Amino acid sequence: MAGTGLRRPTRPARLISLVPMIDVMLIMLVFFMVTSTYLNLDMIPAVHQQDSPAQAAAPSDAGGTLMIRLGSDGIPVVQGAAVPAGVLSALLAGRLADDPLLQVLVLPSGGATTQALISVMDEAARAGAVRLRVVRLEARP
C-alpha cells in the first residue's frame, strides 16, 4: 500500500471579481462628467482658411460668420457677452453694413423658447441678413 496515500483535496482556483472594478469605473465616470467643462463655441473659428497666398490676396465672396448663442433664459449671447434685443439689432446692422454676405449662425440651447428663437431670427432678417442658419447642438431627450 505504498502507492495509496491520503490526498489532500485540491483548492478551486480563485476567481477575480470584476464588480468592484466596475463600481470604481462608474464612480470615476460620474465624477469626470460632473467636473468637466463644456466647450465654448465662440472659440471655434467658423471661417474657412485660405489654401494658398494667391487665394488669400483675392477678395473672398464667402463673407464672415457671426455666432449668436441663445440661452435657456432667451437672452442672445455674442462673443461671450449677453446682448439685449435693441443692441442686437444695431450690432447686426453694423456688421452687415461692413460685410453684406455675413453668415449669421443662431445656436439655441435646449431650454430656449421658440419665441426667443423667432425673435432673434426676426432681428437678423430686419437687419438684412440673407445667410441665416439655425444649428441645434443638443439632442432631444
C-alpha positions as CSV (number, residue, x, y, z in Angstrom):
1,M,0.0,0.0,0.0
2,A,2.8,2.2,-0.7
3,G,1.1,3.9,-3.6
4,T,-2.1,4.7,-1.8
5,G,-1.7,7.7,0.4
6,L,-4.0,10.3,1.6
7,R,-4.6,13.0,-0.9
8,R,-5.5,16.5,0.0
9,P,-8.4,17.9,-1.9
10,T,-7.3,20.5,-4.4
11,R,-8.5,24.0,-3.8
12,P,-10.6,25.5,-6.5
13,A,-8.9,28.4,-8.4
14,R,-9.8,31.8,-7.0
15,L,-11.9,33.9,-9.3
16,I,-11.2,37.6,-9.6
17,S,-14.4,39.6,-9.2
18,L,-15.0,42.4,-11.6
19,V,-17.8,44.0,-9.6
20,P,-15.6,46.3,-7.5
21,M,-13.7,47.5,-10.7
22,I,-17.0,48.3,-12.4
23,D,-18.2,50.2,-9.4
24,V,-15.0,52.3,-9.3
25,M,-15.2,53.0,-13.1
26,L,-18.8,54.2,-12.8
27,I,-17.9,56.5,-9.9
28,M,-15.0,57.9,-11.9
29,L,-17.2,58.4,-15.0
30,V,-19.8,60.3,-13.0
31,F,-17.0,62.4,-11.3
32,F,-15.4,63.4,-14.6
33,M,-18.8,64.1,-16.2
34,V,-19.8,66.4,-13.4
35,T,-16.4,68.2,-13.2
36,S,-15.8,68.6,-16.9
37,T,-16.1,72.0,-18.6
38,Y,-18.2,72.4,-21.6
39,L,-16.8,73.7,-24.9
40,N,-17.1,77.4,-25.5
41,L,-18.4,77.7,-29.1
42,D,-17.1,81.2,-29.5
43,M,-13.6,79.7,-29.6
44,I,-14.3,77.7,-32.8
45,P,-13.2,79.6,-35.9
46,A,-16.2,79.4,-38.3
47,V,-14.3,80.9,-41.2
48,H,-12.6,78.8,-43.8
49,Q,-8.9,79.3,-44.1
50,Q,-7.4,80.1,-47.5
51,D,-5.3,77.3,-49.2
52,S,-2.8,79.5,-51.0
53,P,-1.4,83.0,-50.7
54,A,-3.0,83.9,-54.1
55,Q,-6.4,83.0,-52.7
56,A,-5.7,84.9,-49.5
57,A,-5.0,88.1,-51.6
58,A,-8.2,87.7,-53.6
59,P,-11.3,89.1,-52.0
60,S,-13.5,86.4,-50.5
61,D,-17.1,86.3,-51.5
62,A,-18.0,83.9,-48.7
63,G,-18.3,86.6,-46.1
64,G,-17.7,86.2,-42.4
65,T,-19.6,84.5,-39.7
66,L,-21.4,85.8,-36.6
67,M,-22.4,83.2,-34.0
68,I,-25.3,84.1,-31.7
69,R,-25.9,81.7,-28.8
70,L,-29.4,81.7,-27.3
71,G,-29.5,80.6,-23.7
72,S,-32.4,79.0,-21.9
73,D,-33.3,82.4,-20.5
74,G,-33.9,83.7,-24.0
75,I,-31.1,86.3,-24.0
76,P,-28.7,86.2,-27.0
77,V,-25.0,85.9,-26.3
78,V,-22.4,87.2,-28.9
79,Q,-18.7,86.5,-28.2
80,G,-19.4,85.6,-24.6
81,A,-21.4,88.8,-23.7
82,A,-25.1,89.0,-23.3
83,V,-26.7,91.3,-25.8
84,P,-30.1,93.0,-25.2
85,A,-32.6,93.0,-28.1
86,G,-32.1,96.6,-29.1
87,V,-28.4,96.3,-29.1
88,L,-28.5,93.1,-31.1
89,S,-30.3,94.9,-34.0
90,A,-27.7,97.6,-34.0
91,L,-24.8,95.1,-33.8
92,L,-26.3,93.0,-36.7
93,A,-26.9,96.2,-38.8
94,G,-23.3,97.4,-38.3
95,R,-21.8,94.0,-39.0
96,L,-24.0,93.6,-42.1
97,A,-23.1,97.0,-43.4
98,D,-19.4,96.1,-43.2
99,D,-20.0,92.6,-44.7
100,P,-23.3,92.1,-46.6
101,L,-22.6,88.4,-47.0
102,L,-22.2,87.9,-43.3
103,Q,-23.4,84.4,-42.3
104,V,-25.4,84.6,-39.0
105,L,-25.5,81.3,-37.0
106,V,-28.0,81.0,-34.3
107,L,-27.2,78.3,-31.7
108,P,-30.2,77.8,-29.4
109,S,-29.9,75.8,-26.3
110,G,-32.3,73.0,-25.5
111,G,-34.1,75.2,-22.9
112,A,-34.6,78.2,-25.2
113,T,-38.2,79.0,-26.1
114,T,-39.4,79.1,-29.7
115,Q,-40.5,82.7,-29.3
116,A,-36.9,83.8,-28.3
117,L,-35.5,82.0,-31.3
118,I,-38.0,83.6,-33.7
119,S,-37.3,87.0,-32.2
120,V,-33.6,86.6,-32.9
121,M,-34.3,85.4,-36.4
122,D,-36.6,88.4,-37.0
123,E,-34.0,90.8,-35.8
124,A,-31.5,89.3,-38.2
125,A,-33.9,89.4,-41.1
126,R,-34.8,93.1,-40.3
127,A,-31.1,93.9,-40.2
128,G,-30.7,92.5,-43.7
129,A,-29.1,89.1,-43.1
130,V,-29.5,86.9,-46.2
131,R,-27.5,84.0,-44.9
132,L,-29.1,82.9,-41.7
133,R,-28.8,79.4,-40.2
134,V,-30.1,77.8,-37.0
135,V,-28.0,75.0,-35.7
136,R,-29.2,72.8,-32.8
137,L,-26.3,71.3,-30.9
138,E,-28.1,69.2,-28.3
139,A,-30.1,66.1,-28.9
140,R,-33.6,66.0,-27.8
141,P,-34.3,63.7,-24.8
